[in-house]
Amino acid sequence: MSQQDEFSNVDPVARPLNLARWRHLPLQLIAGGLLIGLIGLGAAAAGKAVTSFLLAYVVAFMFLLSLGAGALFLVLVHHLFDAGWSVPIRRFCEHLSVAVFSLAPGFFLPIGIFAKKIYPWLSWNPQLNHALHAKQPVFTTTGFWLVSVGTLAILWFLSWRLRALSVSQDQDGAAHWTHKLRVTASIGIFLYGFSLTFGAIMWMKALELAWFSTMYGVYYFAGCVWLALAVVYVITMILDRQGIISDVLHEHQYYFLGSLLLAFTVFYAYVTFSQYFIIWNANMPEETFYFVVREKGSWFWVGMVIIFGHFFLPFLALLRIDVKSNFAIMVPLALWSGLMHFVDMIWCVFPPHFRAGFPVGWGVVALGLTAGMIGVLMLKFLKEFHRTAPFPQKDPRLIEAMGLYHAPLVGGAASGSGLGGATARTGGTN
């Protein structure tokens, strides 16, 4: 079967994907990541470059965290806006966020243990460093651990709570479950925003302690959602082609996911350029040094890759309406999005330590560590996915999500509501 046949959106229900050859992919990613990680660790020990290895690990950790944060945001906005179209994809977004934030504390341990090697300011005297003194009491050892533990705990609790309520809704479809989900989301969106911002600042921006930016949390958030949308599109396509969620899916889900991917492509570019333009135009050395480092040597070309690969290519590719439902284009574009987000994490983490230019070898180590974490995540996600129904069973917006007519209330109950007799597709292709 050719690649064109594999991802064609013609008659997807009748032609499921052959997933047998991908069965061992998670274990292969784990094995490959472990091998590359051990090689990198050996090279770091031999060359006294432990910090280089740890920074590669930070890149992988922040990539993994961004996937869970993006999936959690999609769940939150579903309940905040009482959305209908996103009901079929909500359950596996819940599983994805729970899987990431269940694994995150374990993956964070090496960063916490070797924090003083990654963040030298943890050993500095704030009385002798103005930048550190100005950022007390957050940038202290106590502050580092409070932010780290608090961020991971809040994001895990939100993901777990939203899924637990969602699964409970499957039992009887009572209205109070929907109400609890909306209340949790309305409070959770503020906790989400603050915790994700503090986490991004403490784990990435703090690598350059003296730098100031009020947009850094939004910048990281935009990349998180962008990556998650690309991954969710691929998962939706796979589950649809296998017939797992086909009965509750309408072709407009693909269009909306593609449109949101386009929107966050523009949003990411807007936030990134605005941050650059304001700082560069103000021309304050306390701020411009961040970009000066990233315009020297091969870092300049990494910046060009981000400009054209992270923005122009996906932006131009997603402009056409029909592209958003074309698997042959969208699946490679989703994989490309993952690669560009990885390059973005490299661009955020590596330059302060590798000022001479992009270290290809340590970039490969970071890619291997990322692949290993993704392999573990895939196993965890599959385990979580098989624990519950593949989509919300009694969400009040399920019929609307399927693109079917929602009959008026008759005798206190909606005629034709639920899944009975509503298994036919509504026409068109997915």
Protein Blocks (a to p, Z undefined) as FASTA:
>chain_A
ZZklmmpcghkllmccdfklmmmmmmmmmmmmmmmmmmmmmmmmmnopmkmmmmmmmmmm
mmmmmmmmmmmmmmmmmmmnopaklmmmmmmmmmmmmmmmmmmmmmmmmmmmmmmmmmmm
lmpcfklomklmmmccklcfklmmmmmmmmmmmmmmmmmmmmmmmmmmmmnopaklmmmm
mmmmmmmmmmmmmmmmmmmmmmmmmmmmmbccfklmmmmmmmmmmmmmmmmmmmmmmmmm
nommmmmccfklmmmmmmmmmmmmmmmmmmmmmmmmmmmmnopaklmmmmmmmmgcjllm
mmmmmmmmmmmmmmmmmmpmklmmmmklmmmmmmmmmmmmmmmmmmmmmmmmmmnbccfk
lmmmmmmmmmmmmmmmmmmmmmmmmmpcfbdfkbcklmmmnopacdddeehiaehiajeh
plbceedjZZ
